[in-house]
Amino acid sequence: MSAKSRYEMVAPEAWAQELHALAYMVVSRQPHPRNPLEVAVHLEDCGYGGDVARRLGFRDVFELAEEVWARIPLYQTPEELTRPSPLGWFRRAAEQYFRGVGYTAPWMMSVLMLFITRIALWSSLSASQEVATAVSLAFFVATMCAGAVSQVFAVRALFYLGQGNWILFRWIATRAIVHGSAASALVIALVFRFAIAPTYGPAYGNLFLEYALAIYIFQIALAPLYLLRRILGLAMTTGAALIITWFAIWTIERVNAGEYVAEAVQQAQVLGLLIAGVGALIGVYSYAVMRSRRQLRRLLPEELGDGPHDRGNEPQARARVQIPRFWPVWRQLWPYAIYGTGYFAMLFVDRIVAGVHFGALQGVHHYVYPPTYELTTDLATLELFPMMGLVFYFMTELSDRFLGWMMKYRVTEHRALHRTLAAFFATRVAVLAAAGLLIGAFAPRVLLSLPATLIAPILVAGPAYQMALHVAALVYGILPVGLFASQFLFFWGVRFASALSVWAGTAAGGLVALLWVERGDAYAVYGMATAIGLFTVATVVAGLRTAMRGDYQLYASH
């Protein structure tokens, strides 16, 4: 006997009224829930858990949620109903792919400018070894700090954007970026005080501090633009930094009659990063304030208190908007911060080991910028440009197809859904792995055919660095597989698997790099292969396991 018939035998009129009341309640909390799982979350949050569902005649809260889900459209306005996309499959896929490639715009513009003019955002092919060392260390520290803050901000802000809640988007932007930046400034200051200044002296220590703060501000300013998918904003921010840098170099050299060229480059780069970064932050925050105020004016009077927007000059009541406390939210988000820091630590660990070994060859016991190894690994990263489009498209495809799967398969009959999720995940992993390995196999031939002025150090250094280029190209080819798997895990609310995987890869990669680097700096690339390989395998395994219990995992994550 079905749940409906069982309950109608008890109280048919009350059964219908209760379900309609629950549907209205869910729509009032979330105007357009995406699937029965979100309905179940709202029901349990309002006290309609498993026990209440069984007393009403349903097997569990999921079965109750499906009955409520069927009545949701009755209480939605036409604007809230989902309309089919006018774009065909191929056009939509191409749009999402090139949008993903567009996310690499700051990186592509920087590399292009570096090759053309020998100066980019924080890179300079004419910098001395001491300056390059200070700037590289600043880049490492600033990027790891920005990675943590960006992950915390993105995870929660994406959740609020999915609800169209600009008020809470503005709230998390303020809390995550302000609190995160304060913590990052403290980390940078501690590294400067206890590691950089005593080792490299005050002059290069101050240079480290300037670049670390400027690079951090610039990178954290790009995070909201990435989240809002403002590709043009990313390109304009990067272009502004490059233009300001070049204009400042020209002005400083002109004022000083062509002298102080090295100092001019450093001052101009810091100035460009700061002005462009602060300008982007102000622009994004102003946009969020404008959208949140518009949304606040559209709220119903009962949602705000006494309707202050209709009161004119009368005394206005304080709005009763539910703003969460930050620390309970932080307890849910800290694993994402660990992942954001660990991801960049995984990418940098082999470079740091190579730099320490390069310094040992020069008679010092600290990191020294290894130019040939850095050039080799930087060239290999160029193949990530086309691969990032595939990662973005597959994650967008997952979001688009998920609702259809949830409507096709009953929540309480989930084995078919699990098989569908596992098949989707496995096929996308296979496509990414095949494309990455194919590009990685052919990329070195293309890179080694670049003008000799760009790759001369690799050609002169010998076959060891050419071998490192081949290995790095294959390794960066499979990195998007790990990125897709980690984002898949985050989609289902699995917080710890990716963080543990990335730090396990970092530790293993550092150990392997230490063992191999005695043969030469180029052999530190095996540490990179170990770190990224372990991270990719661990996240893929965790992703497959999650796909086999995906619906309940999503419900638990709420």
SEMARNU-821688 format. One record per residue (C-alpha): y, z, x; residue number from 1. Coordinates in pm, 1 decimal. Each point is the difference from the previous one (the first is absolute). Example, Ala and Ser with C-alpha at 12.3 -4.5 7.8 and 13.67 -1.06 7.14 Angstrom:
# SEMARNU-821688
KELUM         v         w         u  num
KELUM    -450.0     780.0    1230.0    1
KELUM     344.0     -66.0     137.0    2
This chain:
# SEMARNU-821688
KELUM         v         w         u  num
KELUM       0.0       0.0       0.0    1
KELUM     340.6     -94.1     139.9    2
KELUM     266.7     255.3      79.3    3
KELUM     217.8    -143.4    -274.3    4
KELUM    -262.1      38.1    -268.9    5
KELUM     -86.7     353.1     113.2    6
KELUM     362.3     107.9     -20.5    7
KELUM      70.3    -176.0    -330.8    8
KELUM    -286.6     199.1    -149.9    9
KELUM     192.8     315.8      89.2   10
KELUM     355.6     -95.3    -102.4   11
KELUM      70.8    -373.9     -38.1   12
KELUM     369.3      29.9     -93.5   13
KELUM      72.2     260.4     265.5   14
KELUM    -190.2    -212.1     254.7   15
KELUM     224.2    -302.3     -61.8   16
KELUM     318.4     204.7      -7.8   17
KELUM     -92.8     183.2     319.6   18
KELUM     -68.1    -321.8     191.8   19
KELUM     327.1    -155.0    -115.3   20
KELUM     186.6     315.7      93.5   21
KELUM    -159.7      -3.0     344.0   22
KELUM      88.7    -368.2      47.0   23
KELUM     362.8      74.5     -87.8   24
KELUM      -0.5     296.5     238.8   25
KELUM    -133.0    -209.6     288.7   26
KELUM     255.1    -277.5     -58.4   27
KELUM     280.8     256.3     -11.6   28
KELUM    -112.1     126.4     341.4   29
KELUM     -68.8    -342.8     152.5   30
KELUM     118.4    -301.0    -203.8   31
KELUM    -252.3    -241.6     149.0   32
KELUM    -315.6     165.4     139.3   33
KELUM    -206.0    -247.9     198.1   34
KELUM    -355.2     103.7     -91.6   35
KELUM    -207.3     264.4    -181.6   36
KELUM     -13.2     209.8     315.5   37
KELUM     373.5      60.5     -12.9   38
KELUM     -35.9      87.0    -368.1   39
KELUM    -269.3     252.9      95.1   40
KELUM     233.0     151.1     259.5   41
KELUM     272.7      53.2    -261.7   42
KELUM    -247.2     137.2    -252.9   43
KELUM    -139.5     257.5     239.1   44
KELUM     349.0      87.8     119.0   45
KELUM      88.9      80.3    -363.1   46
KELUM    -308.2     217.4     -50.2   47
KELUM    -244.9    -256.6    -139.1   48
KELUM    -269.6      49.1     262.9   49
KELUM    -375.2     -35.0     -18.8   50
KELUM     -53.7     306.2    -217.7   51
KELUM     257.8    -106.9    -258.6   52
KELUM    -135.4    -356.3       0.9   53
KELUM    -351.9     128.4     -72.7   54
KELUM     126.3     219.3    -283.3   55
KELUM     158.6    -313.1    -147.7   56
KELUM    -334.5    -178.4      15.9   57
KELUM      41.0    -204.6     317.7   58
KELUM    -229.1       8.7     301.2   59
KELUM     281.1      69.7     247.1   60
KELUM     370.2     -54.9      56.4   61
KELUM     -64.7    -357.8     116.1   62
KELUM    -151.2     -99.5    -334.1   63
KELUM     290.5     163.8    -180.9   64
KELUM     240.1    -186.2     227.6   65
KELUM    -157.4    -334.9     -91.3   66
KELUM      57.1      64.7    -370.7   67
KELUM     360.9      99.9      70.8   68
KELUM      43.4    -300.2     232.1   69
KELUM     -93.5    -235.4    -284.2   70
KELUM     293.2     135.2    -204.9   71
KELUM     262.1      -1.5     276.9   72
KELUM     140.6    -350.0     -87.4   73
KELUM      93.8     127.0    -347.9   74
KELUM     265.2     224.1     152.4   75
KELUM     137.1    -228.8     268.4   76
KELUM     310.8    -212.4     -47.5   77
KELUM     -34.1    -375.6      62.4   78
KELUM     187.3      32.5     329.9   79
KELUM    -264.9     240.2     126.6   80
KELUM    -296.5    -226.1     -69.9   81
KELUM    -136.1    -187.7     297.9   82
KELUM      76.9    -369.8      -1.7   83
KELUM    -222.9    -249.5     182.6   84
KELUM     139.2    -133.0     322.3   85
KELUM     143.9    -353.9     -29.0   86
KELUM    -113.9     -75.6     353.8   87
KELUM    -326.2    -172.7      65.5   88
KELUM    -260.2     159.7     225.2   89
KELUM      74.9    -209.6     307.6   90
KELUM     376.5      31.8     -30.8   91
KELUM     -24.9     375.8     -52.0   92
KELUM    -239.5      38.3     293.5   93
KELUM     230.0    -202.5     224.9   94
KELUM     300.2     204.7    -111.1   95
KELUM    -173.9     330.1      77.8   96
KELUM    -133.2    -128.5     332.1   97
KELUM     337.5    -116.0     127.1   98
KELUM     159.7     319.5    -127.9   99
KELUM    -244.6     190.6     218.4  100
KELUM      83.2    -222.6     295.5  101
KELUM     367.0      60.5     -77.0  102
KELUM     -51.2     370.4      60.8  103
KELUM     -30.9     -85.7     367.9  104
KELUM     350.0    -154.9       0.5  105
KELUM     159.5     270.1     221.0  106
KELUM    -282.2     -32.8     250.0  107
KELUM       5.6    -382.4       2.7  108
KELUM     378.1     -13.9      37.8  109
KELUM     -10.5     249.6     286.4  110
KELUM    -273.1    -188.1     186.4  111
KELUM     179.8    -331.6     -50.0  112
KELUM     327.2     140.0     130.5  113
KELUM    -176.1     163.1     293.3  114
KELUM    -155.0    -329.0     108.6  115
KELUM     323.8    -196.4     -49.7  116
KELUM     262.6     241.6     129.6  117
KELUM    -216.3     253.4     194.1  118
KELUM     158.4     282.2    -206.0  119
KELUM    -111.9     129.1    -341.2  120
KELUM      37.0     321.3    -201.2  121
KELUM    -116.1     242.9     268.1  122
KELUM    -168.5    -238.3     244.1  123
KELUM     145.0    -178.6     300.1  124
KELUM    -185.4    -217.9     246.2  125
KELUM     266.1      75.0     263.7  126
KELUM     -15.3     380.6     -25.9  127
KELUM     -88.0     202.8     308.1  128
KELUM    -330.8     183.6      15.2  129
KELUM     168.0     338.9     -51.9  130
KELUM     189.0    -120.8    -307.8  131
KELUM    -309.9    -170.9    -140.7  132
KELUM    -196.9     323.7      44.7  133
KELUM     259.3     210.0    -184.8  134
KELUM      32.5    -253.4    -282.8  135
KELUM    -379.8     -36.4     -37.0  136
KELUM     -48.2     374.6     -26.7  137
KELUM     284.5      17.5    -252.3  138
KELUM    -165.7    -276.4    -201.0  139
KELUM    -336.8     179.8       2.7  140
KELUM     142.3     332.1    -119.0  141
KELUM     242.6    -144.1    -255.7  142
KELUM    -260.2    -231.6    -153.2  143
KELUM    -258.2     277.1     -39.1  144
KELUM     260.1     219.1    -172.9  145
KELUM     120.3    -284.1    -221.0  146
KELUM    -361.6     -84.9     -89.0  147
KELUM     -58.5     348.7    -138.6  148
KELUM     320.8       7.6    -205.4  149
KELUM     -48.6    -356.2    -128.7  150
KELUM    -353.3      71.5    -121.1  151
KELUM     103.7     315.3    -186.5  152
KELUM     293.9    -178.7    -159.0  153
KELUM    -193.4    -315.3     -88.5  154
KELUM    -296.4     171.3    -166.3  155
KELUM     208.0     207.4    -239.7  156
KELUM     281.1    -250.4     -51.0  157
KELUM    -252.5    -270.0     -91.4  158
KELUM    -144.2     234.2    -262.2  159
KELUM     344.4      52.3    -153.9  160
KELUM      88.4    -369.4      15.9  161
KELUM    -323.2     -78.0    -184.6  162
KELUM     134.7     214.7    -282.5  163
KELUM     344.9    -156.8      25.4  164
KELUM     141.4     346.1      70.6  165
KELUM     305.9     -56.7     217.1  166
KELUM     111.1     359.5     -39.9  167
KELUM    -305.1     133.6     182.0  168
KELUM       8.5    -294.7     242.8  169
KELUM     345.2     114.8     102.8  170
KELUM    -127.2     359.4      21.8  171
KELUM    -295.5     -80.6     230.6  172
KELUM     217.2    -231.0     211.1  173
KELUM     241.9     285.1      60.5  174
KELUM    -266.3     263.8      62.0  175
KELUM    -239.4    -203.4     212.3  176
KELUM     257.2    -174.7     215.3  177
KELUM     234.1     297.3      46.4  178
KELUM    -269.6     260.5      63.7  179
KELUM    -210.3    -244.3     198.7  180
KELUM     293.2    -106.2     212.8  181
KELUM      87.0     362.0      74.9  182
KELUM    -357.4      63.7     113.9  183
KELUM       0.5    -324.4     201.8  184
KELUM     326.0      93.0     171.4  185
KELUM    -156.3     331.7      97.2  186
KELUM    -307.1    -175.3     142.7  187
KELUM     215.6    -244.3     199.2  188
KELUM     211.4     287.4     132.5  189
KELUM    -308.3     196.7     108.4  190
KELUM    -151.4    -302.8     175.3  191
KELUM     332.7     -60.1     174.8  192
KELUM      40.0     362.1     107.5  193
KELUM    -351.6      76.2     122.2  194
KELUM    -143.1    -339.5     102.3  195
KELUM     260.5    -270.0      65.2  196
KELUM     299.0     177.1     159.1  197
KELUM    -204.8     207.9     251.3  198
KELUM    -208.9    -303.9     102.0  199
KELUM     247.0    -289.0       3.7  200
KELUM     329.5     179.3      60.5  201
KELUM     306.7      46.0    -221.9  202
KELUM     129.0    -356.6      21.6  203
KELUM    -317.4    -169.7    -128.3  204
KELUM     -68.1     299.2    -224.2  205
KELUM     329.4     -62.1    -178.4  206
KELUM     -88.0    -368.3     -25.0  207
KELUM    -332.4      97.6    -160.8  208
KELUM     181.9     221.9    -249.5  209
KELUM     249.7    -270.5     -98.2  210
KELUM    -265.2    -265.8     -51.9  211
KELUM    -242.2     233.4    -179.1  212
KELUM     258.4      99.9    -260.5  213
KELUM     129.2    -355.1     -43.7  214
KELUM    -349.0    -151.6     -32.0  215
KELUM    -105.6     270.5    -246.3  216
KELUM     304.2     -53.9    -223.2  217
KELUM     -51.5    -376.3       1.0  218
KELUM    -370.3      22.6     -82.9  219
KELUM      41.3     261.2    -272.1  220
KELUM     273.0    -215.2    -156.2  221
KELUM    -251.0    -284.1     -40.1  222
KELUM    -250.6     216.7    -192.8  223
KELUM     176.5     -18.2    -341.9  224
KELUM      50.7    -374.3      45.6  225
KELUM    -371.1     -46.2      63.3  226
KELUM     -81.3     206.3    -307.8  227
KELUM     242.7    -188.1    -224.4  228
KELUM    -127.7    -332.5     140.2  229
KELUM     346.4    -106.5     109.5  230
KELUM     -93.7    -262.0     258.1  231
KELUM     355.6    -130.3      13.5  232
KELUM     122.8     354.1      60.5  233
KELUM    -242.4      39.4     289.9  234
KELUM     118.3    -325.1     155.7  235
KELUM     368.2      85.1     -53.4  236
KELUM     -38.1     348.9     151.4  237
KELUM    -180.8    -136.7     305.1  238
KELUM     245.7    -287.4      33.4  239
KELUM     293.0     241.5     -20.3  240
KELUM    -146.7     212.1     280.2  241
KELUM     -49.2    -306.9     220.2  242
KELUM     348.2    -139.2     -70.2  243
KELUM     169.2     334.2      63.2  244
KELUM    -197.7      37.4     324.1  245
KELUM     109.4    -336.2     131.3  246
KELUM     359.6      44.6    -109.9  247
KELUM      12.6     342.7     167.1  248
KELUM    -146.2    -140.2     324.9  249
KELUM     262.3    -276.2       1.1  250
KELUM     281.8     246.8     -72.1  251
KELUM    -105.1     254.7     264.1  252
KELUM     -45.9    -265.6     266.9  253
KELUM     336.1    -155.4     -86.6  254
KELUM     181.1     334.3      17.4  255
KELUM    -167.2      84.7     331.4  256
KELUM      46.8    -348.5     147.2  257
KELUM    -372.3     -74.7       9.8  258
KELUM    -101.9     327.8     160.9  259
KELUM    -239.8     265.4    -124.3  260
KELUM    -238.6    -258.7    -146.3  261
KELUM    -297.0     237.1     -22.6  262
KELUM     205.6     278.5    -157.3  263
KELUM     150.8    -249.2    -242.9  264
KELUM    -345.0    -105.7    -122.4  265
KELUM    -111.8     359.6     -52.2  266
KELUM     317.2     106.7    -180.4  267
KELUM      -0.6    -313.3    -215.1  268
KELUM    -363.6      40.8    -104.6  269
KELUM      51.1     362.3    -103.5  270
KELUM     318.0     -93.2    -187.2  271
KELUM    -169.4    -289.0    -182.3  272
KELUM    -297.9     211.6    -106.0  273
KELUM     219.2     283.8    -125.3  274
KELUM     248.7    -210.9    -195.5  275
KELUM    -266.9    -219.4    -163.9  276
KELUM    -229.5     295.9     -73.7  277
KELUM     268.4     222.7    -151.7  278
KELUM     139.0    -293.1    -198.2  279
KELUM    -342.7     -79.1    -147.0  280
KELUM     -58.4     365.0     -91.7  281
KELUM     336.1      21.5    -176.0  282
KELUM     -64.5    -323.4    -187.2  283
KELUM    -348.9      97.5    -120.1  284
KELUM     105.1     349.9    -101.4  285
KELUM     300.0    -136.4    -190.6  286
KELUM    -232.3    -241.0    -181.3  287
KELUM    -234.2     287.0     -93.4  288
KELUM     294.2     212.4    -122.5  289
KELUM     127.4    -285.9    -215.4  290
KELUM    -342.6     -64.5    -156.6  291
KELUM     -68.8     370.0     -60.2  292
KELUM     336.2      51.4    -171.2  293
KELUM     -61.2    -296.7    -226.5  294
KELUM    -341.5     140.9     -86.1  295
KELUM     149.5     343.4     -63.5  296
KELUM     244.5    -147.4    -251.9  297
KELUM    -284.4    -176.2    -184.7  298
KELUM    -204.3     317.0     -54.3  299
KELUM     -28.9     133.8    -352.3  300
KELUM     209.9     307.0     -91.0  301
KELUM    -309.6     218.3     -33.2  302
KELUM     -99.3    -100.1     352.7  303
KELUM     336.6     108.1     138.9  304
KELUM      83.1     300.6    -214.1  305
KELUM     295.7     -58.6    -235.9  306
KELUM      70.5    -362.9      88.7  307
KELUM     288.9      42.3     247.8  308
KELUM      65.6    -375.5      11.3  309
KELUM     104.0       4.4    -368.0  310
KELUM     213.6     314.4       7.7  311
KELUM     329.2    -143.9     117.1  312
KELUM     231.3     280.6     106.6  313
KELUM    -213.0     275.1    -152.3  314
KELUM    -178.7     248.2     229.9  315
KELUM    -309.5    -168.7     141.0  316
KELUM    -338.9     168.6      26.4  317
KELUM    -192.2      -8.9     323.2  318
KELUM    -267.4    -271.0       0.6  319
KELUM    -356.4     128.4     -21.0  320
KELUM    -160.2    -260.3     227.7  321
KELUM    -322.0     126.2     152.1  322
KELUM      52.3     -11.6     378.2  323
KELUM    -300.5     124.3     199.8  324
KELUM      21.0     240.9     288.5  325
KELUM     -46.2    -165.5     337.0  326
KELUM    -247.4     236.1     163.1  327
KELUM    -278.1     -41.7    -260.2  328
KELUM      48.7    -375.6      36.5  329
KELUM     -10.7      36.0     379.8  330
KELUM    -339.1     172.3     -20.8  331
KELUM    -135.2    -320.8    -151.5  332
KELUM     178.1    -231.9     241.9  333
KELUM     -50.2     153.3     344.4  334
KELUM    -324.6    -195.3      70.5  335
KELUM     201.7    -320.8     -34.2  336
KELUM     243.7     126.9     262.8  337
KELUM    -293.4      69.6     231.7  338
KELUM    -123.4    -354.2     -59.2  339
KELUM     343.1    -155.6      61.9  340
KELUM      33.2     176.6     334.5  341
KELUM    -361.0     -63.1      97.5  342
KELUM      14.8    -371.2     -76.1  343
KELUM     267.9     -61.2     260.9  344
KELUM    -160.2     245.0     240.9  345
KELUM    -313.1    -215.8     -25.5  346
KELUM     202.5    -311.8      84.8  347
KELUM     177.0     167.2     294.4  348
KELUM    -277.4     202.9     163.0  349
KELUM    -126.4    -278.0     227.6  350
KELUM     355.3     -88.5     107.4  351
KELUM      75.0     361.1      90.1  352
KELUM    -320.6      26.5     204.9  353
KELUM      81.0    -328.2     176.1  354
KELUM     352.4     125.6      72.7  355
KELUM    -121.9     328.5     146.0  356
KELUM    -240.9    -189.6     225.2  357
KELUM     276.0    -241.5      99.5  358
KELUM     216.4     297.9      92.0  359
KELUM    -282.9     151.3     205.9  360
KELUM     -17.0    -322.9     202.1  361
KELUM     367.4      52.3      84.6  362
KELUM     -55.5     359.3     106.2  363
KELUM     128.7     183.0    -309.9  364
KELUM    -195.2     199.0    -255.6  365
KELUM     160.8    -116.8    -321.3  366
KELUM      40.6    -306.9    -218.9  367
KELUM     166.6    -305.4     152.2  368
KELUM      53.5    -314.9    -205.0  369
KELUM    -284.0    -248.8      86.8  370
KELUM     174.1    -337.0     -55.8  371
KELUM    -298.3    -233.2      29.4  372
KELUM    -229.3     203.1    -227.2  373
KELUM     277.5      44.1    -257.3  374
KELUM      70.0    -373.8      -0.1  375
KELUM    -369.6     -74.7     -42.5  376
KELUM     -48.4     228.1    -299.9  377
KELUM     332.1     -97.8    -156.5  378
KELUM     -98.7    -366.7       8.5  379
KELUM    -328.1      80.2    -173.4  380
KELUM     181.5     169.3    -288.5  381
KELUM     158.8    -331.7     -98.6  382
KELUM    -318.9     -96.0    -184.3  383
KELUM      66.5     279.5    -250.7  384
KELUM     275.0    -208.2    -160.7  385
KELUM    -232.9    -218.9    -213.4  386
KELUM    -252.8     280.5     -53.9  387
KELUM     243.8     243.4    -163.3  388
KELUM      51.7    -246.4    -283.4  389
KELUM    -370.5      19.6     -86.7  390
KELUM       3.1     380.6      -0.5  391
KELUM     298.4       8.0    -235.1  392
KELUM    -151.9    -262.5    -230.4  393
KELUM    -335.1     178.8     -28.1  394
KELUM     165.6     333.2     -84.9  395
KELUM     218.0    -171.5    -260.4  396
KELUM    -309.5    -169.4    -139.5  397
KELUM    -172.6     337.5     -29.1  398
KELUM     291.9     143.1    -197.4  399
KELUM      14.4    -303.5    -229.4  400
KELUM    -373.0     -14.8     -72.4  401
KELUM     -56.3     371.6     -35.5  402
KELUM     135.6      21.3    -355.1  403
KELUM    -221.7    -287.1    -112.3  404
KELUM    -304.4     171.8     145.2  405
KELUM      84.1     323.9    -176.0  406
KELUM      32.9    -180.8    -332.5  407
KELUM    -324.0    -189.7      55.2  408
KELUM    -216.1     295.4     105.1  409
KELUM     -20.1     328.2    -186.6  410
KELUM      95.1     303.0     204.1  411
KELUM    -316.0     183.6    -102.8  412
KELUM    -217.2    -297.8      96.6  413
KELUM     126.9     -41.3     352.6  414
KELUM    -282.9    -154.0     201.6  415
KELUM     112.8    -355.9     -71.0  416
KELUM     354.6      91.5     101.5  417
KELUM    -127.8     151.2     324.5  418
KELUM    -192.4    -314.6      84.4  419
KELUM     309.6    -209.9     -71.8  420
KELUM     218.9     218.2     220.8  421
KELUM    -255.2      -0.6     283.1  422
KELUM     -34.2    -379.5     -19.4  423
KELUM     378.2     -44.7       2.5  424
KELUM      44.2     229.9     297.8  425
KELUM    -289.7    -148.1     200.5  426
KELUM     106.4    -362.1     -52.8  427
KELUM     360.8      69.0      99.3  428
KELUM    -110.1     187.8     308.8  429
KELUM    -223.2    -292.9      92.7  430
KELUM     282.5    -252.1     -49.4  431
KELUM     241.6     206.0     209.6  432
KELUM    -256.7      52.7     275.4  433
KELUM     -90.7    -369.2      13.7  434
KELUM     363.4    -115.1       1.8  435
KELUM      98.9     262.1     257.7  436
KELUM    -282.6     -79.8     239.7  437
KELUM      62.0    -373.8     -37.8  438
KELUM     372.0      37.7      74.3  439
KELUM     -77.0     246.0     280.3  440
KELUM    -237.8    -245.6     163.4  441
KELUM     253.0    -285.5       8.7  442
KELUM     324.4     195.0      44.3  443
KELUM     -32.4      51.6     379.6  444
KELUM     -15.4    -374.6      58.6  445
KELUM     323.6     -45.4    -192.2  446
KELUM     170.6     297.6     163.3  447
KELUM     -96.8    -107.0     351.2  448
KELUM     154.0    -341.6     -66.7  449
KELUM     346.4     151.2     -57.6  450
KELUM     270.8     -82.0     256.9  451
KELUM     -84.5     144.7     340.7  452
KELUM     330.5     188.4      10.7  453
KELUM    -126.8     218.3    -284.6  454
KELUM    -355.9      67.9     114.9  455
KELUM      39.0     -29.2     377.3  456
KELUM     -97.9     366.1      66.8  457
KELUM    -334.6     -50.0    -178.2  458
KELUM     -74.1    -321.5     186.3  459
KELUM      93.0     151.4     335.8  460
KELUM    -182.5     331.7     -57.9  461
KELUM    -337.1    -169.9     -10.9  462
KELUM    -305.6     -29.7    -225.7  463
KELUM     -10.6     371.0     -89.8  464
KELUM     311.6     -26.3    -215.0  465
KELUM    -114.6    -325.2    -154.8  466
KELUM    -321.1     180.4     -94.0  467
KELUM     212.1     281.0    -147.1  468
KELUM     189.7    -256.8    -206.7  469
KELUM    -325.9    -137.5    -144.3  470
KELUM    -128.3     348.7     -84.2  471
KELUM     331.7     111.6    -149.7  472
KELUM      17.6    -314.0    -214.6  473
KELUM    -345.3      68.5    -148.7  474
KELUM      81.9     367.2     -53.8  475
KELUM     328.7     -70.0    -175.1  476
KELUM    -191.2    -253.6    -207.3  477
KELUM    -210.7     275.8    -159.1  478
KELUM     284.1     251.2     -32.0  479
KELUM     102.7    -142.4    -343.8  480
KELUM    -350.1      86.1    -123.8  481
KELUM      66.3     366.3      75.2  482
KELUM     347.5     -23.5    -154.4  483
KELUM    -140.2    -145.6    -321.4  484
KELUM    -277.0     260.6     -13.5  485
KELUM     245.1     286.6      53.2  486
KELUM     233.3    -133.0    -270.9  487
KELUM    -300.9     -37.4    -230.5  488
KELUM     -80.3     366.9      59.7  489
KELUM     360.0      99.2     -72.2  490
KELUM     -13.5    -202.8    -322.8  491
KELUM    -280.2     228.4    -120.5  492
KELUM     172.9     316.1     118.1  493
KELUM    -236.0      63.0     295.0  494
KELUM     236.1     181.8     235.0  495
KELUM    -203.0     124.8     294.1  496
KELUM    -239.8    -282.9      91.4  497
KELUM     264.8    -229.9     150.0  498
KELUM     175.3     284.1     184.9  499
KELUM    -326.1     123.2     153.0  500
KELUM    -104.2    -354.7      91.3  501
KELUM     325.5     -86.0     173.8  502
KELUM       6.1     318.6     207.4  503
KELUM    -368.3     -32.8      88.2  504
KELUM      74.1    -353.1     119.6  505
KELUM     299.4     123.6     199.9  506
KELUM    -203.1     270.3     176.7  507
KELUM    -292.3    -232.2      74.2  508
KELUM     231.3    -281.2     112.8  509
KELUM     188.7     228.5     236.7  510
KELUM    -324.5     123.3     154.9  511
KELUM    -138.4    -350.9      50.0  512
KELUM     331.6    -120.7     144.8  513
KELUM      -3.0     287.5     249.7  514
KELUM    -352.0     -94.7     110.3  515
KELUM      75.0    -371.2      44.4  516
KELUM     355.9       5.7     132.9  517
KELUM    -115.7      93.6     351.3  518
KELUM     -96.7    -364.8      40.2  519
KELUM     354.5    -108.6     -81.5  520
KELUM     263.5      18.5    -270.5  521
KELUM    -144.4    -301.2    -181.1  522
KELUM    -323.4     187.6     -74.6  523
KELUM     184.4     249.6    -220.3  524
KELUM     -43.5    -267.7    -267.3  525
KELUM    -352.2     132.2     -55.6  526
KELUM     161.6     320.9    -122.6  527
KELUM     193.6    -206.5    -252.3  528
KELUM    -322.6    -169.6    -110.0  529
KELUM    -171.8     336.3     -45.3  530
KELUM     286.7     157.2    -193.3  531
KELUM      57.0    -286.5    -242.8  532
KELUM    -371.8     -75.8     -31.7  533
KELUM     -91.6     358.1     -90.4  534
KELUM     290.7      24.3    -244.4  535
KELUM    -101.7    -324.0    -170.3  536
KELUM    -368.5      87.0     -31.5  537
KELUM      69.4     351.2    -130.4  538
KELUM     249.0    -114.8    -264.2  539
KELUM    -226.4    -283.7    -116.6  540
KELUM    -292.6     240.3     -44.7  541
KELUM     222.2     245.7    -187.2  542
KELUM     136.5    -284.7    -212.1  543
KELUM    -347.8    -112.9    -105.1  544
KELUM     -95.4     355.7     -92.2  545
KELUM     320.9      38.3    -198.9  546
KELUM     -61.4    -327.5    -185.4  547
KELUM    -331.1     140.0    -123.8  548
KELUM     177.6     292.5    -167.9  549
KELUM     342.5    -152.9     -48.0  550
KELUM      81.5      85.1    -361.5  551
KELUM     -69.7     371.7      27.4  552
KELUM     171.9       6.8     340.3  553
KELUM     315.3    -147.0    -155.2  554
KELUM     -13.1     253.4    -281.8  555
KELUM     -40.0     287.1     247.0  556
KELUM     288.5    -125.9     215.2  557
KELUM     244.8      54.6    -285.6  558
